[in-house]
């Protein structure tokens, strides 16, 4: 094998590793901050996905997630918290609060209406 072939194979393997890390690597969760009345609050930008897409909150305390949709694609026009029975319409350019109190600890997925865009709510025991 020639040097150029070896370099191409190593470069390709490196790019594959980078893509796998980017999409499947561990990410830190954004911690909700306690605002007025001890409500845990996080602003979530909706544009090509949820940002942040991992949110840590404390069980038994009220949560307010403020979703702001910054794209017109139909996929992200809803946010669904299936485990909590919550679905909200997200108009473009408006902030929509999603409020609830998680009663159980665990990891809960939230998705777009088409179940393609995903995020995680990490509920920790206090």
Secondary structure, DSSP 8 states (H G I E B T S, - for coil): --HHHHHHHHHHHHHHHHHHHHHHS----EE-EE-GGG-EEEEEEESSSEES-EEEEETTSEEEEEEEE----GGGSEEEEGGGTEEEE--BT-EEEEEEE--S-EEEEEEETTS-SEEEEEEE--
